[in-house]
Amino acid sequence: MAARQQAPEGHDPIAALRSGLDAHGADGLLITNPVNIRYLTGFNGHTSALLVLPDHAYLVTDGINEEQAHERKRSSSSRFEVRIAERPSDPEPLASLVRERLTRTQQPGGRLGLEADHVTWAHQQRFATSWFPGAALVPTVGVVERLRSVKDESELATILRAAEVSLAALDEAYALLADEPTELEVAQRIVTVLRDCGAEQASPPIVAGGPNSSRPHHWPTGRRVAAGEPAVLDVAATVDGYCCELSRSRGGKGSQRLREIPGIVEAALQAGVARIKPGAPANEVDDGCRGLIEARGYGPQFIHAAGRSIGLHLVEEPKLTADSEAILEARQVFVVEPGIYLPGEGGSRHSALVLVTEDGHRVLATGERR
């Protein structure tokens, strides 16, 4: 994958992160989640850590990544230094930086934040006893992820490119259904289109025909998708590290329920999208989708959340769930994707890629390419 695109001039996500550390009870933050390291520096090598201290930031990696690390330092809008460890498990570069820059300058002893969702119990014990014995270790949750949720112009442009690739793959896959192919044949066509467009898979394609379309995360099989059967296609493309996932459904013959659910799902999508605006609770988007589906008698058959934010990862915070406490902000990007699934018969799922604007929202793409 390519590195994170250059941020607008003057935008330094590490500086933005540093300014909010005190609110999280930390003087410094050790970042070990590779996606967060990539967001802050553009560096996507393995066996690395980013140490953000009150006055400096240090990217620590091993010799395998040395050239790439220095290259990212030169091109990144963030300011950080590079330190090279002799081996991935060598604690000395990080330990000495914490000892010299944090525990000796902060009182009492320095508070070092850890990414609680990414640090294992074994790592925490090692950090406390042998790596950073003089620091007070503080668990933090979602510090970088909150910054990632608001996209800059470069990120938006890259997500739009991923959307176009996803739509190109959906177009070819949907056209192929006329030949009554197997699910695996359609999935292979999707993978080929992504590769030919210079993209990668953010997740394997979903191709579900007939009764298989009642399974939201169905894995393609050798079963043929017959004419007149419902079908659900789902493509998740990654371009320069940024993701977009879109779904497209074909209605099917059969019961009255099977024939009517595509229209209900489309109406639910529009109802959910209509509630997207700055300051709106995220759970209201779910309520918009779910309320309409429930009113039509299919509430129990809508078995997943209404959507979620996307970016460097296919599933990011905030999520559009019934129990979410998040408040939507301008420049967040969401995939909204209601669905109805009838076990043994089939299903339907429609999706839209939506940007929260300063005064409402803008639909960037839909799986149906309206």
N, C-alpha and C positions, 0 to 999 in steps of 0.2 A: 504494500500500500504506500501511497505517497504521504508526505507529511501534511500536517494541518496547514491550510492556506494562510498566507500572510494576513494578519489582522490589519485593520485600518491604522494609519500612522498615529502614533501616540497612545494606542490601546495596549496596555500591559496587563494581562490577566493575573500575573503574579503580584503586581502592585495592588490590584483590586482584592486579591485574596488576602494579602498581608494586612490591609486596612481593616479587615473584619475579624482578625484572629482573636482580639481581646474579648469580643462578644461571645466567643466559643470557649473562653477560659484558657487560652493558650498563648504563649509567647512565640512559639514556633510550631511548624507543622511538618511532619514527615509523611510524604505522599508516596505510597507504594502501589496504588492502582494504576496499571499501565495506561488505561484510557485517560485518567486524570493527568498523568504526566504528559501524555501527548497533547492534551488540550492546552496545557500551560506553557509547553516548550516547543511543540512540533516534533519532538523526539519520540520514536516508537520502537526503540530497541528493547530487548528483554533484559532481565537481571539488572534493573536500574531502580533508583530512588531519587526523589527530589526533596531536598531539605529547604524549607522556606523559613528564614530567621528574620528578626526585626530589621536588619539592615542589609542582608544579602540573601541570595538563593543559590543553591548548589545542586547541580545534577551529578549524581554519583553513579558510575557504571564501570564495566570492566574493559579490558583492552580490545576485545572483539568489536566493541561499539565506539571506540575512541574517535575515529575519523568522522563517523556520522554525528556523534555528539557535538563535536566542534563545528561541523557544518551547520547544524541546527542552531547553535548559539549565534552564529554569524547572521543567519536569516530570520531569526525569531524577533518578534516585537517585544518579547519579554526579556528582562535582563537577568542573567544567571551566569554562574561560573561552572566549569566542568572539572570534576575530580575523577581520577581513574584508580580503581581498586585492582590489586593484583589478581584477585579471583572473586567470583560472585558472592561468596560467603565471608569475605574479609570485612570485619567490622570497623577497621581502623579509620578509613576516611570519614565515615559518618560519625563515629565515636569521638574523634578528635575535633571535628567541627562543632559538635554539640558541646563538648567540654570547653572549648576555647571561646565559642561565640555565644553560647546560651547559658550554661550553668555558672560561668564566671562573671557574666555581665547582668544577669537577671536575679532578682531577689524574690523569694528565697529559692535558689537552686535552679530556677528556670522550669517553665511548664511546657512540655513537648507534646503536642497533639498527635494522635495516631488516627488513621482511618479505620474506625471500629468495624465497618462492614467488610474490610479487606484483610485486616491483620488477624492471623490465626492465634489461638491460645498459645501455641508453641512459640510463635514469633514474639508475642507480648512478654512471655516469660524470659526469653533470651534478651530482649531489649531492656527489661527491668533489671536483670541480674548482671549481665556482662557487657552489653553495648552502651547503655546510657544510665549507669547506676546513680549518677548525681542529679538526674532530672526527674521531675514529677511527671509521670505519663498520664495524659488526659485523653479519654475516648471522645472522638468527634464523629458526627454523622452528617453526610450530605453537604459539607462545606464547599468543596469544588463543584459538586453536582448542581448546586444552586446557581453558581456562575455559568455553568454549561447550559442551563435551561434557557437563557436569553441569548439569542443568536445575533452575530454581527453580519454585515452585508456579505462578506466573503463566505461565511458559513451558509447563509441563505442561498447564495448562488450555487454552491456546491450541492446542497440538498435538492435544489431544483434540477440540477443535472442528473442526480440519482433518480429523481421522479421521472424524467424523460426516458431514461434507460429502462426503468421498470415498466413504463407504459409501452415502450417499443417491444419488450418481451411479452407483455400481455397481449398486444395486438397479434403477434405471430402465433402465440399459443392458442388464442381464441379462434383464429382462422383455421388452425390445424384441426380443431374439433370437428369440422365438417367432414373430415376423412375417417371419422370414428377410430382414432388412434388409441393406443393404450395410455394409461396415466403416465407410465414411465417415458413413453415417447414424447409426450408433451413436456414433461419435466426436463428431458434432455434438450429439447428445442429452447426452452427458457435459459438453461445454463449456457448454451451456445451463443444466444443473442447477448447475454451479459458479457461473455468473454469477448465477443467480436466488438462490443462497444467499449472495451477497456475497463469494464467494471468487474466487481466480485460479488459473491453471494453474501448477504448479511445473514441469511438463514436459507436452508434448502427450500426450493419451491414447493408449494402445495398445489397438487392437482387431484381433485376429488370429483369423481363422476358417479351419477346415480345415487344409490343409498350411501355411498362413501362420503357424499357431500354433507352429511349430517355430522361429520366429525371435524371440528374446527382446525385441528392440527394433523389431518390425515397425511400419512406417508404414501407417495405414489406407488402403485402396484402394476402388475401386468394386466389388470382388468381393462377391457376396452370401454371407452365412453361412447355409448350408443346414441344415435340420433333421437332427439326428443327427451333425453334424460337431463336432469339438472346437473350443473357442474359449477364448482367453485375453484377459481384460480387465484393464486397469491404469489406475488413476486416481491422479493426484498433485495434491492441492489445497494451496493456500496461503491461510492465514487470518491476518491481521495479521502477515504476514511469515514465519510458521512453517509448516512443510511436513509433510505426511503422504502416503505412497504405499502403496496397497494393491492387491492383485491378486485376481481371482476367475477360476476356470477352469470350463468345462463339459466333461465327458467326452464322448467320441465313439464311434460304432460303428466297426467295422473290425477290424484285426488284434488278436490277443490282447495284444500289446505296448501298443497304443494304449488298449485297454480297462483295462489294469491299472495304468498309470502314475499316474492321479490318486490312487489309494490309497497308492501308494508315496511320492508327493510329500507327501501329508498326514502320513504316518508320519514322514518325514524332518523335516518342520517341527516336529513334536512332539519328536523326538529332539534337535534343535538347541536349541529353546527350553528344554528341561529342563536344559541345561548352563549357563544364564545365572544368574549370581550374583556378588556382589562378590568380587573376588580371582581369578575364573576367567580364564584366558587367552582372549583373543578367538578364537584359532585353534581352541579346543576346540568352539566353537559350529559353526564350519564343519565340523569333524571329525564332530560329531554328525549333521549333515545328510548330509554326503558319505559317511560310513561306511555309513549305512543304504542309501543309493542304490547304492553300490558293491557291497554285499552282495547286492543284488537284481539285479546284473548290468548296471546302467545308469550306472556311473561316467563313461564317456566322454561320455555325453549330458547330464551336469550341467556346463554350460560357463561358469558365472559364480560369483562369491562367494556365500556364504550370506546376506550382508546387510551392513548398515552403520548407523551412527548417523545421525540426522536432527535438524533444528532449523531455523535460519534458512536453511540450504541443504539441498537434497534429498539430497546425499551429503556426509556429514561424517565426521570421525575420532572414534573409531576404527572401522575397517572389520572385518567378520567374515570374514577371508580366511585361507587355509591358512598364509600366511607372516607373518601379523600377529604383532607382539611386544607388543601392547597388553594391559593387564590391565583387566578390567571394574571399574567403580566404581558405587556407589549413585547413583541419580538420572540415570544415562545412559538414553537411549531409543534403541531399535533397531528397524529393520524387518528381520525374518528372512524370506527368500523363496527357498527351494529350488525347483528346477524340473528337469524332464526334457524334452528336445527331440529328436524323431525326425525328421530331415530327410526331406521328402517326404510325411510322414504327419501330424504334428501334435505338440503339446506340452501341458504342464500346469505351472502355477506356482501355489503357494499362499503366503500371506503372513500375518504377524502383527506387530502393533505391541506391543513389549514394554518395560516399565520395569524397570530393575534396582533392587530394593528393598534395604533394609538386611540382610535375611536370605534373599534369594533373588531372585524376580522376580514380576511381575504382568503378565498379558496384558491390554493395554488395548483391543485390537480385533483382529479377524481379517477377512481379505477375504471369508470365507464367512459372516460375521455369525452366528457360533454363539452 
